[in-house]
Amino acid sequence: QVQLAESGGGLVQAGGSLTISCAASALTHNRHAMGWFRQAPGKAPEFVAAIHWGGGTTAYGDSVKGRFTISRDNARNTVWLQMNNLKPDDTAVYYCAARDGSLISYERSLYEYWGQGTQVTVSS
């Protein structure tokens, strides 16, 4: 069973930067695309970013494009999300996800494995 663990969340001032990470176990046996989703209280889950197994292809939600960067290191089974120019609307629980396939997906239902999330709070 793939297990994901996010870390690095916290409180940051608007305009600041924060990098969160996802450590994955048992991913070396398959080629997994990885993604980040977020959910604010009372809001629907939102796609944030995804990265192909090979790392060369990425995708971003419209609200974060140009500010966030996803990256991965398969040898270390780790995925990062670098968040720059943070806004109060970025406040949410951020979830790391993996799927049994190498292709990027925007759809939560296509990701089989999920972490417990890490809280990111952006103050105004």
Steps between C-alpha positions, in 0.01 A plus 500: 500500500633842401517741791542875465601748768491876450708743700605862498169676545467796728414865534638751252434864427336599173761546232732252663616158391472149636605157376316186602612148431356153464694190593371185335559139592476204261499717186809347342307195383278704265516812287274740687389842395468727802274789579405761755145593590372739761180557690395798706231467769157488341648496150526232235836335441712683245769375265832671564776327304608169354817350360566212264700203624789611281491848650516688171130581470306700757157655530359770726164630601416841362499662842860401575663503157808718498530494879534131590752244375478123537809282483599145585798280572410139429822370652401660829125430459425863571281765340516872580265787448670838508249776562595860431309826534249336729155649540242460778286304254775237490413406858396136498599149590734377229486132407758296316370231266637222283344293228572165341610648170764731363267753336385824658138528606292793625239267649506398864326175420797380296739520793498187713725606785472802726683655789335645808572858398698791635350833600616815323372826643570833333440811705401830347 
